[in-house]
């Protein structure tokens, strides 16, 4: 009887964590797109009035995801790595931006990755580059010292402060652009890297803007 209870509890935890994870990716994209609306002051009056309501709804949904994770007894995301053709994964992400050409530099590489988490991280970085950088946006992959390096670059102005070119942290509240670029998107990417046993490195791109690199073990 106790064994059956434990099995039911484990099944419930897996379901709740999976549900939180599945909700998290589209919600992050929705939040990033809402930020674009919040940066425009020339919207029709009805959309201007709806923006605070939309932000409140998004924030409540984020809170509900946290509650789902707490109800599962864990804040940890499910992690399901499997052998992955890196170029195919990146091409799939780039194809999700119709009308916004993403430059690709993708040799044929293999790595053991959680495809859903990597796609979510790349979407966050590309959304960030399109919203706060400038085109072209380039997505590339390379092998370096036994690691897979996924890189997203843009041709914008980058981050104004040199000491923000490191791991994401809470920026000064009066710097709107830096607050956006160091916010939820980079936190998601950092968490993805940590789950893979890797790290996120930010720097200045040769294109002139921000360069974000995911350094990940290949196996």
Secondary structure, DSSP 8 states (H G I E B T S, - for coil): -HHHHHHHHHHHHHHHHHHHHHHHHHHHHHHHHHHHHHT-S-S-HHHHHHHHHHHHHHHHHHHHHHHHHHHTT--------EEEEHHHHHHHHHHTSTTS-EEEEE---EEEE-HHHHHHHHHHHHHHHHHHS-S-EEEEEEEETTEEEEEEE-SS---S-GGGSSS-----TT-HHHHHHTSHHHHHHHHHHHHTT-EEEEEE-TTSSEEEEEEEE--
